[in-house]
Amino acid sequence: MRDQRTSATRRGARFPRLPVTLALGASVLLSVGAGPAGAAKGPADLPNLQAALDTLKSTATHDAVCRFLSAPVPSGSPGAAVTLPAKADPCEGVPSFTIKDPLALNELAPAFAAGTSQPTLTDAVKLAYAVAGVTTSAGRTATVLLAPTGTTGWHLAAVREGDTDATYAGKADLTTTVFSEPQIHGYYQVKLTTVEPLNDAARQGLNGQSSVSLADYQKLVKARYADKQPGSQYDTKGYSSGFGTGRPHSSTSSTPLIVGGSGAALALAVGAAGLRRRKRARLG
């Protein structure tokens, strides 16, 4: 399983038309991701599951995945560029692919990391995205991220390389909650009040321990992030935009927002409004 991670620059780069050149930077966006509060364990726990399914099955999402898959996985040093080919049909020449059902992607909650909430599961994690794995006939994998629209809907937020988010999200069950600490790319599972790492980054985040209590985990993340919250000196002096997910945020512009990362990473974040405008342009 391979997942190339990405980060966004503080201000999203905007491009007027295709072909689009993807400039791959190395900066990290740390900003609070908006999303409904509370933990979710699987598809049935997603608010308005049908809306998420409808978004995944839409022409706009299908075309966005095609555009993403039109570009090869980038390689080379940070700053390398990849050009999305300009095509009337975005799916022309793209291998057939399947978008799986959405899963709840929980993330570390900012108040918990700041140490201002209780060390309970409800306070420790928040539902941040609905994620759906993508598999192609050529063996490439990707992930579609849906962000919440209000409290009842979902919209396309990004398409990114690899299926790590969806794979780990799928490990949740009735007794286990899975969540990520995206700032270090760590994935954890919580059983009752015990936090256990699911990958190497999470093990490092627990200082090599095989498990810790939620209270002890809160002490660890408070030490990492309490001074990096929005409004902190770390934020106001421009070292970052504060604590957060490091994930691509959706855009309301009429053009794709290309989110940069390492030389081996690629993500395409697209605004729902922009997708609708492009669809109307094709039809009219």
Secondary structure by P-SEA (a helix, b strand, c coil): cbbbbbccccbbbbbccccbbbbbbccccccccccccccccccccccaaaaaaaaaacaaaaaaaaaaaccccccccccbbbbccccccccccccbbbbcbbbbbbcccccccccccccccccccccccbbbbbbccccbbbbbbbbbcccccccccccccccaaaaaaacccccbbbbbcccccccccccccbbbbccaaaaaaacccccccaaaaaaaaaaacccccccccccccccccccccccbbbbcccbbbbbbccccbbbbbbbaaaaaaaaaaaac
